[in-house]
């Protein structure tokens, strides 16, 4: 945990880049600093490296003191064009086939401290980290071509790396620009990565929902002989869809418990952990005692998925991050090793008050 008392601004979006192992190697920690308004305006980016990672829980108390702050890589920095800042964000994952770190994210357009008509300018950004030279390649961006036209799009959810090195990349796109509530569609693309560049090879069908904004923030997982994509919506539920090839998606359905009851979730992201022994979903949901938390985004839960019935097994639900009054719904999952996963989340106060908000980390140790 990084204490909120150690910094004046909100530190948001903790993200890790590393080579998986036991312990992981070449650890990079990225954070974004925002003002106390709690908005989506990242004004500064922070970069730390760490020479090692504790094996035992007792060592994590002193782990933060071993972080070594580095200059934020120029290759990942924002760019200015026509008076606007184009600011990329990245979700890092080690790409085993190439031996490099590959981070996907999106480009947002800012003017000053505010987002500026950013939906029309969104694009998928990516950068490559070479562990041999410990260097980052300047970020590139692209858009998905749909019906012969490149569309504004974003991709910062969980991807699936195939055994042959190809990548199944979930994305959201905008069918028609109509302000903040523009209808989003979600799908996936099969991409090739040659160690330097990403090339889109094939795009599947898109799914949407007849509610404001449609579906957003898709994340994918492979499990058994199927692929699963989880989706955020504004109808009081998150949704799930299944595919046999990772490109052709069935009609999404709300996430449900194994008794058939739809799970009440308040427009926030959901993510997966896929293991040989099971598929698991991480999520926040509406409970009896979290009505004062922004969009009910605490506690953070974990439950096992029944992949045949496509539902959550309620008896397996456990709490990963407790409710301390602040939302923890903007979280990330890091597959540290075959026996361990980490979940990082900022406590993101939305009141604009000068309160200490921590960045929290929880470990999942698999039997």
Secondary structure, 3 states (H helix, E strand, C coil): CECHHHCCCEEEEEEEEEECCCCCEEEEEEEEEECCCCCCCEEEEEEEEECCCCCCHHHHHCHHHHCEEECCCHHHCCEEECCEEEEEEEEEEEECCCCEEEEEEEEEEEECCEECCHHHHCEEEEEEEECCCCEECCCEEECEEECCEEECEECCCCCEECCCCCEEEEEEEEEECCHHHCEEEEEEEEEEECCCCEEEEEECCCECCCCCCECEEEEEEEECCEEEEEEECCCCCCEEEEECCCCCCCCCEECEECCCCECCCCCCCCEEEEECCEEEEEECCCCCCCCCCHHHCCCEEEEEEECCCCEECHHHCEEEECCCCCCCCCEEEEEEECCEEEEEEECCCCCCCCCCCCEEEEEEECC
